[in-house]
Amino acid sequence: MVTIRLSRGGAKKRPFYHIIVADGRSKRDGRHLERVGFYNPLATGQEEPFRIDRERYDYWLSVGARPSERVTQLVKANTAAA
């Protein structure tokens, strides 16, 4: 199954996550099909904490990809704010 989930990047104690579309069997930070956005939980000041390409996200949902719980929460929270 194809999933939309977070892939961790950044440095130790400074997490940064890419929102990726990947095969459910691949590792967390392994191979992915497409990168559709990012999430920066430690964003300060003018830094952007969250961005997603809604067009590509909706496309992947339409072809059967399942978002993780955390991605669903992030998208819902940031769509309501926008």
HUJONOR-V848050 format. One line per field, one symbol per residue. phi: phi as a letter, one per 40 degrees, with the letter a starting at -180 (. if undefined). psi: psi as a letter, one per 40 degrees, with the letter a starting at -180 (. if undefined). A space follows every 10 residues. Layout:
BEGIN
phi->???
psi->???
END
This chain:
BEGIN
phi->.cbbacbcbg bcgbcabccb bacccccdbc dbcabbiabb cbcbfcccca aacdccccdc ccchcbcccc cdcccccccc cc
psi->ihihiihhaa ihegihhhhi hiheeiidea iidiheaihg efhibeihdh higddddddd ddeeihiidd dddddddedd d.
END
